[in-house]
Amino acid sequence: MPPQTVQSRRAAMPCLFATALLLSLPLTAFPQASQPADSRIAPLLQSLGHVRNPQTVAISPDGLSLAWVVGGPRGSELHLTGIAADGTARSGASDRILSPDTIADTTSNKPATCGASRPAWSPDSKQLAFLSGCSSGDGGWQRASQNNIFIWSPAGNAIRQVSHLHGMIGALQWSPDGKSIAFLYVENATRQAGALDAMKPWSGVYGEDGVEVQRVYAVDIATGRGNWISADSKLHVYEFSWSPNSQQIAYVAAELPGENNWWTARLYLQRVGMIAVCEEIKGAQLCKSDGPPNGLPEVTFNPQTTPGPLHGLQIAVPRFSPDGKQIAFIGGLMSDQGSVGGDIYLIPTTGGEPKDITPSRPASPAYIAWLDDHDIGISEHVGGSSRITALDLTTGKDVPGMAFTFPETIIAGTDVMSVSVASHSSNIAMIRQSFDRPPEVWAGPSDNLKQITHLNDRAKPAWGKSESIEYTSDGFHIQGWLLYPADYDPSRKYPLIVSIHGGPSSAVSPRWPGVSYGAVPFSALGYFVFMPNPRGSYGQGERFTQANVKDFGYGDLRDILAGMDVLEKRFPIDKEREGLTGWSYGGFMTMFGVTQTTRFKAAVAGAGISNWQSYYGENSIDQWMVPFFGKTVYDDPAVYAKSSAIDFIKNVKTPTLVVVGDRDGECPAPQSFEFWHALRAEGVKTQLVIYPNEGHRISDPAHQRDVLERALEWFQAEMPPK
């Protein structure tokens, strides 16, 4: 390994110059990938694109109906499926597509004109709310760009629109009394308000003009009247929960801008008054209250001021207890909103210090749901697998017979590892997928789940088998996943690709690949693929997740290299053909890794970070860095410099492809430019590809395909098969 002391030299190119140059590039086009040298690449990409991926599933409270969403020819399709008490599809019941324009046709199952998404059942299971872009006109239903809330009543097959808003709507939640629906709303939104999405083009007064504010809004079901129920217009709300009596909400929120401050968010409690009457008069929205106004938000818990173990850390997934006396939430070290894990805490609604009810748990709870006043259902990362279980608050132990581990990825909605729970039934629902099984909707009792959908019955893995790999590094127990090459022959030697996940607070769990960038397709081309969960990952408790604080690129890299040592002893791996790749934190680890070892013969760095010092002033989410580095870059520049690839750039010999979106706010494009510029100056083979109008998450299907195709070709060229 090269010396690990901080080098005194800095990058020769100022970041402001890099930014200006990037902004001057013609971003309407980018160089097309060359014709694939390997004839297997094109059909592989084509087969990946044929998989239909369910996006959401919601089970009705009585456990007898499923509403699930999948992409269709005209956008999102909302499907309805009846199930029996044991979770099997109800005999004689047919799947149905539900949309405002299909309501009169219950038999042909024709594609909807405008689609639907985000289903939410009423507490009595008698109504289903969902979002749709349908608008009625002289010629009937038409497709519109604006989603609004519709409600379908199975009795009488009636449907009606209950909101007429302008902006982004999400996270629909019925009040427990069934009288209103609350949701997250960005009024007059011009973009998605998340850090993964493309940032706005740079113009105007930066950080002040056009800031998107997400708050909680509610509509009255009977009248359609609506109003804000999170009172402070300067607070950005990330998630919320109704109290059992429908008179309060608990929510996690922070000051503006929202994409930057999730890492400093607090837990608020607020009384909900009567929904106000709102009407549009001369283009202005005017509201008057029908009753007592909403209360002011009260800070129930502030991680930034607590003296306890959550000081300076993150909180997520607030949930009222059934008796309304406590709020449960997940707290810990988390690097991305939406990808959470930690311990479970309880705090009285009257305030005080929260109590950790899962101390030293060797797993990372990611999603919770109260089952009753004494039991909490948990969905958690365990190693590289997913587990659902229930915690008995009386004993502090898992409920016997309630724990089930899946070597796969599970989800039901937008929250990582979410599970849809029927409150009046033992049935649950989720979307399951693994390396061997494409995504499908499953439902039933947790000990007897049944496959409901058959969207991908014809899909077969084009890659090799998977195996969980476990070993020890620096006293830590490390787990990772290994994919064998397709058509594996133990008498041959194969190249190895090491793929490092983002985060770092995240974990690799088995999932079926899509066309977007990922490691699995390399197995189909004859590579071993190693996907480790080094220290800093979820799956082995908070101590493990926090083990890379102020140590990026050192202990975590040793864990990865130790795993490679284990693999080289057990499998026929060609040490002269080993490659490194990753996205986001994995992109940083790729950039930093090639400065620390010449072991890798090729690398692909996606949306990486090359210079933590300049990065601090470029990104849109600088608040995430303080919990991981201990201080700001202005208070402790050395801790940032020691993990900066640019300080060790003269050690690099590895040919490296660098890819990034031009409007990435999490890992801005100048970081990739700086790394590419340095490699080029040092005579190392490199290429930089910038994708126009893309954020941290590459969204355009053509760009997704191009990224994956380029990476496959890069490794094929630098580590050719023998």
C-alpha positions in Angstrom: 0.0 0.0 0.0 1.3 3.5 -0.7 2.0 5.8 2.3 -1.2 6.8 4.1 0.0 10.2 5.3 -1.6 13.3 4.0 0.3 14.6 1.0 1.0 18.3 0.7 0.3 18.7 -3.0 -3.2 19.7 -4.1 -4.9 19.4 -7.4 -3.6 21.8 -10.0 -7.0 22.7 -11.4 -9.2 25.0 -9.3 -12.7 23.6 -8.9 -14.4 26.8 -10.0 -12.6 26.5 -13.3 -13.8 22.9 -13.6 -17.3 24.0 -12.9 -17.2 26.7 -15.5 -15.8 24.4 -18.1 -18.5 21.8 -17.4 -21.2 24.3 -17.7 -19.8 25.4 -21.1 -19.8 21.9 -22.5 -22.5 21.1 -25.1 -24.8 18.9 -22.9 -27.3 18.1 -25.5 -25.2 15.1 -26.7 -22.5 12.9 -25.5 -20.1 10.5 -27.4 -21.8 7.3 -28.2 -20.3 4.1 -27.0 -18.4 2.2 -29.7 -19.9 -0.9 -31.3 -19.7 -3.6 -28.6 -16.7 -5.8 -29.2 -18.4 -8.7 -27.4 -21.5 -10.0 -29.2 -23.1 -11.0 -25.9 -23.5 -7.4 -24.7 -26.4 -6.3 -26.9 -28.7 -9.3 -26.2 -27.8 -9.1 -22.5 -28.9 -5.5 -22.3 -32.0 -6.3 -24.3 -33.0 -9.1 -21.9 -32.5 -6.8 -18.9 -34.8 -4.2 -20.4 -37.6 -6.7 -20.7 -38.1 -7.3 -17.0 -41.2 -5.6 -15.5 -40.4 -4.2 -12.0 -43.3 -3.8 -9.6 -42.9 -0.4 -7.8 -45.4 -0.5 -4.9 -47.8 -2.8 -3.2 -50.4 -2.0 -0.6 -52.5 -4.6 1.2 -55.9 -3.6 2.5 -56.4 -3.5 6.3 -58.7 -6.5 6.1 -56.0 -8.4 4.3 -58.2 -9.4 1.3 -57.1 -7.0 -1.4 -53.9 -5.9 -3.0 -53.2 -2.7 -4.9 -49.9 -2.9 -6.7 -48.2 -0.7 -9.3 -46.0 -1.6 -12.3 -44.7 0.3 -15.3 -46.9 -0.1 -18.4 -46.9 1.2 -22.0 -48.4 4.5 -20.9 -46.8 5.0 -17.5 -47.6 3.5 -14.1 -50.4 0.9 -14.0 -52.3 0.4 -10.8 -53.6 -3.2 -10.5 -56.1 -4.7 -8.1 -55.9 -8.4 -7.0 -58.2 -10.1 -4.5 -56.5 -12.6 -2.1 -57.7 -15.2 0.3 -57.0 -15.4 4.1 -54.0 -17.6 3.4 -52.6 -15.0 0.9 -53.3 -16.9 -2.3 -55.0 -15.1 -5.2 -58.7 -15.5 -4.7 -60.2 -18.3 -6.8 -62.0 -16.8 -9.8 -60.8 -13.3 -9.1 -59.2 -11.6 -12.1 -56.5 -8.9 -12.0 -57.8 -5.5 -12.9 -56.2 -2.2 -14.0 -57.6 0.8 -12.2 -57.5 4.3 -13.5 -60.2 7.1 -13.9 -60.5 6.2 -17.6 -60.9 2.5 -17.0 -63.5 2.6 -14.3 -66.4 1.8 -16.6 -64.6 -1.2 -18.1 -64.0 -4.0 -15.6 -63.4 -6.8 -18.0 -61.1 -6.0 -20.9 -58.1 -4.9 -18.7 -57.0 -2.5 -21.4 -54.0 -0.2 -20.7 -55.0 3.0 -18.9 -54.7 6.3 -20.8 -53.1 8.2 -17.9 -52.0 5.7 -15.4 -52.1 5.6 -11.6 -49.7 5.2 -8.7 -49.2 5.5 -4.9 -52.2 3.4 -3.7 -53.4 3.9 -0.1 -56.3 2.0 1.5 -58.8 3.6 3.9 -58.8 2.2 7.4 -62.0 0.3 6.8 -60.8 -1.2 3.5 -63.8 0.3 1.7 -62.0 3.0 -0.3 -58.7 3.2 -2.2 -56.9 6.5 -2.8 -54.3 6.9 -5.5 -52.5 9.4 -7.6 -53.4 9.9 -11.3 -52.6 12.3 -14.0 -56.0 12.0 -15.6 -58.0 15.1 -16.3 -61.5 15.3 -17.7 -62.2 17.2 -20.8 -64.7 17.5 -23.7 -63.3 14.3 -25.2 -63.3 12.3 -22.0 -60.3 11.5 -19.8 -57.0 12.9 -20.9 -53.4 12.5 -19.8 -52.0 15.5 -17.9 -48.6 16.3 -16.3 -50.1 17.0 -12.9 -51.0 14.2 -10.5 -53.9 14.5 -8.2 -55.7 12.3 -5.7 -58.6 10.1 -6.7 -60.6 7.8 -4.5 -62.2 4.5 -5.8 -65.0 2.8 -3.8 -65.4 -0.9 -4.6 -69.0 -0.7 -3.6 -70.7 0.7 -6.7 -67.4 0.9 -8.6 -67.4 4.7 -8.1 -64.4 7.0 -8.5 -63.9 10.7 -7.8 -61.2 13.3 -7.7 -60.6 14.9 -4.3 -57.7 17.2 -4.9 -57.0 19.9 -7.5 -53.5 20.9 -6.7 -50.4 22.1 -8.6 -47.1 20.5 -7.5 -45.5 17.3 -6.3 -47.7 14.9 -4.2 -46.6 11.8 -2.4 -46.8 9.6 0.7 -50.5 9.4 0.9 -51.8 8.5 4.4 -55.4 8.2 5.5 -56.2 9.6 8.9 -57.2 6.8 11.3 -60.8 8.1 11.5 -61.0 7.8 7.7 -62.1 11.4 7.2 -59.1 12.9 5.5 -55.9 12.1 3.6 -52.6 13.8 4.5 -49.6 13.7 2.1 -46.3 15.4 1.4 -46.8 18.2 -1.0 -44.4 20.6 -2.8 -46.6 23.5 -4.1 -45.8 24.6 -7.6 -42.8 22.3 -7.8 -40.4 22.6 -10.6 -38.4 19.5 -9.8 -38.4 16.5 -7.6 -37.3 17.7 -4.1 -34.8 14.9 -3.4 -31.0 15.0 -3.4 -30.9 12.1 -5.9 -32.7 14.0 -8.5 -31.2 16.5 -11.0 -30.5 19.8 -9.5 -31.7 23.0 -11.2 -29.4 24.6 -13.7 -27.2 27.2 -12.0 -28.8 30.6 -12.3 -30.2 33.4 -10.1 -29.5 33.9 -6.4 -28.1 30.4 -5.6 -29.7 28.7 -2.6 -32.4 31.4 -2.3 -34.3 31.4 -5.6 -36.7 28.6 -6.4 -36.1 26.6 -3.2 -38.6 23.7 -3.1 -40.4 23.3 0.2 -42.1 20.0 1.1 -44.8 20.1 3.7 -47.8 18.1 4.9 -51.1 18.9 3.3 -54.5 17.3 3.9 -57.8 17.1 2.1 -61.2 16.4 3.7 -62.7 13.3 1.9 -66.3 14.5 2.1 -65.8 18.0 0.8 -62.4 18.0 -1.0 -61.4 21.0 1.1 -57.7 21.2 1.9 -55.0 23.0 3.8 -51.5 22.7 5.2 -51.3 20.8 8.4 -47.5 21.3 9.0 -47.7 24.9 10.0 -44.2 26.3 9.4 -43.5 27.2 5.7 -39.8 27.3 6.5 -39.6 23.6 7.6 -39.1 20.9 5.0 -40.9 17.7 6.0 -39.4 14.3 5.0 -41.9 11.9 6.5 -44.8 11.9 8.9 -47.3 9.7 10.9 -50.8 10.2 12.1 -51.7 9.8 15.8 -54.4 7.1 16.5 -57.0 9.7 17.4 -56.3 11.7 14.1 -55.7 14.9 16.2 -51.9 15.0 15.9 -49.1 14.3 13.4 -45.5 13.5 14.2 -43.0 14.4 11.5 -39.3 14.6 10.8 -38.3 18.0 9.4 -35.4 20.5 9.0 -34.9 24.1 7.8 -34.5 24.8 4.1 -33.1 23.7 1.8 -34.6 20.3 2.2 -32.1 18.2 0.2 -29.2 19.5 2.3 -30.6 19.4 5.9 -32.1 15.9 6.4 -28.9 15.1 8.4 -29.9 17.8 11.0 -33.6 17.0 11.1 -35.7 17.0 14.3 -38.8 15.2 15.4 -41.8 17.4 15.6 -45.3 16.9 17.1 -48.2 19.1 16.0 -51.9 19.3 16.7 -54.1 19.0 13.6 -57.1 21.4 13.5 -60.1 21.3 11.2 -59.4 21.3 7.5 -59.7 24.8 6.2 -61.9 25.9 3.3 -59.7 26.9 0.3 -60.8 28.4 -3.0 -59.0 30.1 -5.8 -59.9 33.8 -6.3 -58.3 35.8 -9.1 -55.5 33.3 -9.3 -54.7 33.3 -5.6 -55.4 30.5 -3.2 -57.4 31.9 -0.2 -58.2 29.7 2.8 -60.4 30.3 5.9 -60.7 27.9 8.7 -63.8 25.8 9.4 -62.7 25.4 13.0 -59.8 25.7 15.4 -56.5 26.3 13.5 -53.6 23.9 13.5 -51.3 24.1 16.4 -47.7 25.2 16.2 -45.0 22.6 15.7 -43.3 21.4 18.9 -39.8 19.9 18.9 -40.2 16.6 20.5 -36.6 15.5 20.0 -33.5 17.2 18.6 -30.5 15.0 17.8 -28.2 18.0 17.5 -28.7 19.0 21.1 -29.2 15.6 22.9 -26.4 14.4 25.2 -27.3 10.8 24.4 -25.9 8.3 21.8 -27.9 9.9 19.0 -26.0 13.2 19.3 -25.4 14.5 15.8 -26.9 11.5 14.1 -30.1 10.9 12.1 -33.7 9.9 12.7 -36.3 8.4 10.4 -39.6 6.4 10.2 -41.6 8.0 13.1 -44.5 5.9 14.2 -47.2 6.5 16.9 -47.9 3.7 19.2 -51.6 2.4 19.1 -52.4 4.1 22.4 -50.9 7.4 21.2 -48.6 7.7 24.2 -45.2 7.0 22.5 -43.5 7.5 19.2 -41.0 4.9 17.8 -38.4 5.9 15.3 -35.1 4.6 13.9 -31.9 6.4 14.9 -28.3 6.0 13.9 -25.6 7.0 11.4 -27.2 7.2 8.0 -25.7 8.7 4.8 -28.8 9.0 2.6 -32.4 9.9 3.1 -34.5 6.9 2.2 -31.7 4.4 2.9 -31.9 4.1 6.6 -30.8 1.8 9.4 -30.0 1.9 13.0 -31.5 1.2 16.4 -35.1 1.5 17.4 -35.9 4.3 19.9 -39.1 5.1 21.9 -39.9 8.6 23.1 -43.0 9.7 25.1 -45.3 12.1 23.2 -44.8 14.4 26.1 -41.1 14.6 25.3 -37.9 13.6 27.0 -34.9 11.6 26.1 -35.6 8.6 23.8 -34.8 5.1 24.9 -32.9 2.7 22.7 -34.9 -0.6 22.8 -32.5 -2.5 20.5 -29.0 -1.8 22.0 -26.2 -4.0 20.6 -28.6 -5.6 18.1 -26.5 -7.4 15.5 -28.6 -6.1 12.7 -29.8 -2.8 11.3 -33.6 -2.1 11.5 -34.8 -0.1 8.5 -38.6 -0.2 8.7 -41.0 -0.5 11.6 -44.8 -0.9 12.2 -46.6 -1.2 15.5 -48.5 -4.5 15.7 -50.1 -3.6 19.1 -49.1 -1.6 22.2 -46.5 -4.3 23.1 -45.1 -5.5 19.8 -43.3 -3.7 17.0 -42.8 -5.3 13.6 -39.3 -4.9 12.2 -37.8 -5.2 8.7 -34.0 -5.1 9.0 -30.7 -5.7 7.3 -28.9 -8.7 8.6 -25.6 -9.4 7.0 -26.4 -9.0 3.3 -29.9 -10.5 3.7 -33.4 -9.1 4.8 -35.2 -10.2 7.9 -38.7 -9.5 9.1 -39.5 -10.1 12.8 -41.4 -8.7 15.8 -40.0 -7.2 19.0 -41.7 -7.9 22.3 -41.3 -4.6 24.3 -42.1 -6.5 27.5 -39.2 -8.9 27.2 -37.0 -6.9 24.9 -36.6 -10.0 22.7 -37.9 -11.1 19.3 -41.3 -12.8 19.4 -40.8 -16.6 19.0 -41.7 -17.9 15.6 -42.0 -14.5 14.0 -38.5 -14.1 12.5 -37.9 -14.9 8.9 -34.7 -14.3 6.9 -34.7 -13.8 3.1 -31.5 -13.9 1.1 -33.0 -11.2 -1.2 -34.2 -7.6 -1.3 -37.7 -6.8 -0.1 -39.7 -3.6 -0.4 -43.4 -2.5 -0.5 -43.3 1.3 -1.1 -40.8 4.1 -1.3 -39.1 3.3 2.0 -36.2 0.8 2.0 -37.2 -2.6 3.2 -40.8 -1.5 3.8 -43.5 -4.1 4.3 -47.3 -3.6 3.8 -49.1 -4.9 6.9 -52.8 -5.7 7.1 -53.9 -4.3 10.5 -56.9 -6.6 10.8 -55.3 -9.7 9.4 -52.2 -11.8 9.7 -51.4 -11.1 6.0 -48.6 -8.9 4.8 -47.4 -8.0 1.3 -44.1 -7.1 -0.3 -42.1 -7.2 -3.5 -39.3 -9.8 -3.4 -36.3 -10.2 -5.7 -32.9 -11.9 -5.7 -30.1 -12.8 -8.0 -32.0 -15.9 -9.0 -35.6 -14.5 -9.0 -36.9 -11.4 -10.7 -39.2 -9.0 -8.8 -42.7 -10.1 -8.1 -45.5 -9.3 -5.5 -45.9 -11.7 -2.7 -48.5 -11.8 0.1 -49.9 -13.9 2.9 -48.9 -14.8 6.5 -45.2 -14.1 7.1 -44.5 -17.8 7.5 -46.4 -18.8 4.3 -46.0 -16.1 1.7 -47.5 -16.8 -1.8 -46.4 -15.4 -5.1 -49.2 -13.2 -6.4 -47.9 -11.7 -9.7 -46.2 -13.6 -12.6 -44.8 -10.6 -14.5 -41.5 -12.2 -15.2 -42.0 -16.0 -15.4 -40.0 -16.2 -18.6 -37.0 -14.4 -17.2 -34.0 -16.6 -16.5 -30.6 -15.6 -15.0 -28.0 -15.1 -17.7 -25.3 -15.0 -14.9 -23.8 -17.5 -12.6 -24.9 -18.7 -9.1 -24.5 -16.6 -6.0 -22.8 -17.4 -2.7 -22.5 -15.5 0.6 -18.9 -15.0 1.5 -17.9 -14.5 5.2 -14.5 -13.8 6.6 -12.6 -11.7 9.3 -10.8 -8.4 8.8 -9.2 -6.5 11.6 -11.4 -8.3 14.1 -14.6 -7.5 12.2 -16.9 -10.2 10.8 -17.4 -9.2 7.1 -20.0 -10.5 4.7 -20.3 -10.1 1.0 -21.9 -11.7 -2.1 -20.0 -13.6 -4.8 -21.5 -14.3 -8.3 -19.8 -17.1 -10.2 -19.2 -16.6 -13.9 -21.9 -17.9 -16.2 -21.1 -21.4 -17.4 -18.5 -21.8 -14.6 -15.8 -24.3 -15.2 -13.5 -24.8 -12.2 -10.6 -25.9 -14.4 -10.4 -22.4 -16.0 -9.2 -19.1 -14.5 -11.6 -16.1 -14.5 -11.2 -12.4 -14.1 -12.8 -10.7 -11.0 -14.8 -7.5 -10.7 -15.1 -5.9 -7.2 -18.2 -3.7 -6.9 -18.5 -1.4 -3.9 -22.0 -0.2 -2.9 -23.0 3.4 -2.3 -23.7 4.9 1.1 -21.5 4.1 2.9 -24.4 3.4 5.2 -26.1 0.9 3.0 -25.7 -2.8 2.2 -25.7 -5.1 -0.8 -28.6 -7.5 -0.8 -29.4 -9.9 -3.7 -31.5 -8.2 -6.4 -32.3 -8.8 -10.0 -30.4 -6.4 -12.2 -31.9 -3.8 -14.5 -30.4 -1.8 -17.3 -29.1 0.8 -14.9 -25.5 0.4 -13.7 -24.8 -2.5 -11.5 -22.4 -5.4 -11.1 -24.5 -8.5 -11.9 -24.3 -8.3 -15.7 -20.5 -8.8 -15.5 -21.1 -12.3 -14.3 -23.0 -13.0 -17.6 -19.8 -12.1 -19.5 -17.6 -14.5 -17.6 -16.4 -12.6 -14.5 -16.4 -13.5 -10.9 -18.2 -10.5 -9.2 -17.6 -9.7 -5.6 -20.0 -7.3 -3.8 -18.7 -6.8 -0.2 -20.4 -5.2 2.8 -17.3 -3.8 4.6 -17.3 -1.8 7.8 -19.6 1.2 7.5 -22.4 -1.0 6.0 -25.7 -1.9 7.5 -26.4 -5.4 8.7 -24.3 -5.9 11.8 -25.4 -3.2 14.2 -24.5 0.4 14.9 -20.9 -0.3 16.0 -20.2 -1.8 12.6 -22.0 1.0 10.7 -20.0 3.6 12.6 -16.6 1.8 12.2 -15.5 3.9 9.3 -16.1 7.3 10.8 -13.1 9.6 10.0 -11.5 6.6 8.3 -12.9 6.6 4.7 -10.8 4.5 2.3 -8.6 2.8 5.0 -10.3 0.2 7.2 -13.1 -0.3 4.6 -10.6 -0.8 1.8 -8.6 -3.3 4.0 -11.9 -5.2 4.5 -12.4 -5.4 0.7 -8.8 -6.4 -0.1 -9.0 -9.1 2.7 -12.1 -10.5 1.0 -10.2 -10.6 -2.3 -7.4 -12.6 -0.6 -10.0 -15.1 0.6 -11.5 -15.4 -2.9 -8.1 -15.9 -4.5 -7.4 -18.8 -2.3 -10.8 -20.5 -2.8 -11.6 -19.9 -6.4 -9.7 -19.9 -9.8 -9.3 -16.2 -10.1 -6.7 -14.6 -12.4 -4.9 -12.1 -10.3 -3.8 -10.2 -13.4 -7.4 -9.5 -14.4 -9.0 -7.9 -11.4 -11.1 -4.7 -11.7 -12.8 -2.2 -9.4 -16.0 -0.3 -9.7 -18.8 1.5 -7.7 -21.2 4.4 -7.7 -21.4 7.3 -5.3 -19.5 6.1 -2.2 -18.5 3.2 -4.3 -17.3 5.7 -6.9 -15.2 7.4 -4.2 -13.8 4.1 -3.1 -12.9 3.3 -6.7 -11.1 6.6 -7.1 -9.3 6.3 -3.8 -8.7 2.5 -4.2 -6.6 2.9 -7.3 -4.4 5.4 -5.5 -3.7 2.9 -2.7 -2.9 -0.3 -4.6 -1.9 -1.3 -8.1 -3.8 -4.6 -7.7 -6.6 -3.5 -10.0 -6.0 -3.6 -13.7 -9.1 -1.6 -14.7 -11.6 0.6 -12.9 -15.0 2.4 -13.6 -15.8 5.2 -11.2 -19.5 6.3 -11.2 -20.4 9.7 -9.6 -17.4 9.6 -7.4 -15.6 12.0 -5.0 -11.9 12.7 -5.7 -11.2 15.7 -3.4 -13.1 15.9 -0.1 -11.9 19.4 0.6 -13.2 20.9 -2.7 -16.2 18.6 -2.6 -17.4 20.2 0.7 -18.0 23.5 -1.0 -19.5 22.1 -4.2 -22.2 19.7 -3.2 -25.8 20.3 -2.3 -25.7 18.1 0.8 -22.7 19.2 2.9 -24.6 18.5 6.2 -24.1 14.7 5.7 -20.3 15.0 6.1 -20.1 16.3 9.7 -21.3 13.0 11.4 -18.8 11.0 9.3 -15.8 13.3 9.5 -16.3 14.7 12.9 -16.1 18.4 12.0 -16.6 20.7 9.0 -13.8 21.0 6.5 -13.1 24.5 7.7 -12.5 23.2 11.3 -10.5 20.1 10.4 -9.2 20.1 6.8 -6.7 17.4 7.5 -9.3 14.6 8.1 -10.8 15.4 4.7 -7.4 15.6 3.0 -6.3 12.2 4.2 -9.1 10.5 2.3 -8.8 12.5 -0.9 -7.7 10.5 -3.9 -6.2 13.7 -5.5 -3.5 13.7 -2.8 -2.2 10.3 -3.9 -2.8 10.7 -7.6 0.8 10.0 -8.7 0.4 6.4 -7.4 -2.3 5.6 -10.0 -1.5 3.2 -12.8 -5.0 1.8 -13.4 -6.9 2.7 -16.6 -10.1 4.3 -15.3 -13.4 5.2 -16.9 -15.2 8.1 -15.1 -19.0 8.7 -15.6 -21.3 11.3 -13.9 -24.5 13.3 -14.4 -24.0 17.0 -15.2 -26.6 18.1 -12.5 -25.5 15.7 -9.8 -26.0 17.5 -6.4 -24.7 14.6 -4.2 -21.4 14.0 -6.0 -21.0 17.0 -8.4 -19.5 16.6 -11.8 -16.4 18.8 -11.0 -15.2 15.9 -8.7 -15.2 13.5 -11.7 -13.6 16.2 -13.9 -10.9 16.8 -11.3 -10.0 13.1 -11.1 -10.1 12.6 -14.9 -8.0 15.8 -15.4 -5.3 14.5 -12.9 -5.1 11.1 -14.5 -4.8 12.6 -17.9 -2.0 14.9 -16.7 -0.2 11.9 -15.2 -0.4 9.9 -18.4 -2.9 7.3 -17.1 -5.4 6.0 -19.6 -8.8 7.5 -18.8 -12.1 8.7 -20.2 -14.7 11.0 -18.8 -18.4 10.8 -19.8 -20.9 13.4 -18.6 -24.6 12.8 -19.0 -26.8 15.8 -19.7 -29.7 16.8 -17.4 -29.0 13.9 -15.0 -28.7 13.9 -11.3 -27.0 11.5 -8.9 -29.5 8.9 -10.2 -29.3 8.4 -13.9 -32.9 8.5 -15.1 -33.0 8.6 -18.9 -33.2 4.9 -20.2 -30.8 5.7 -23.0 -28.2 7.1 -20.6 -28.7 4.1 -18.2 -28.0 1.7 -21.1 -25.0 3.8 -22.2 -23.4 3.7 -18.8 -23.7 0.0 -18.4 -22.6 -0.7 -22.0 -19.5 1.5 -21.6 -18.5 -0.1 -18.4 -18.8 -3.6 -19.8 -16.7 -2.7 -22.8 -14.1 -0.9 -20.7 -13.4 -4.0 -18.6 -13.5 -6.2 -21.7 -10.9 -4.0 -23.3 -8.6 -3.7 -20.3 -9.0 -7.2 -19.0 -9.8 -9.2 -22.1 -11.1 -12.8 -21.7 -8.6 -15.6 -22.4 
